[in-house]
Structure formats: C-alpha cells, structure tokens
C-alpha cells in the first residue's frame, strides 16, 4: 500500500482514534488519585502578584542593559 496515496485516509483514521481516546482520557482526569495542577501552591507565587496587568492598571516592563560595542558584537558571533 502506498502510504502517500492514502494519506488522507490515514489522517482520518488517526483522528477517529485520537479524538475519542482524548475524550475518554479527560473523563478520568477528575480522579482523586490524579495529581491536580495548582498554580497557587508554587513557592513565591504571590511575590509578583502586583506585577499582573488588570483592567485598571497596565503592566510595565523595564529592561536595562549595556549596549555592546562592535568588537563585542563580532566576538559574540
């Protein structure tokens, strides 16, 4: 069987297998033995809470760096 001739059929077959499998896998994601993602549990997560942009305030990023001179640019290549 020439796989290139039947690539569309192979793609459809893979999709017909992968979509129900992912749906069934998602049904079991709420099990109690599965680890739960919790971004608040990360150490230091509240340190940067004031840096988050909201509707009332815009986040500002300041980048400070020294420009490289021509010799340093050529050495970096």
Residue pairs with C-beta under 8 A, 6 or more apart in sequence:
3 10
28 34
39 45
51 59
52 59
53 59
68 76
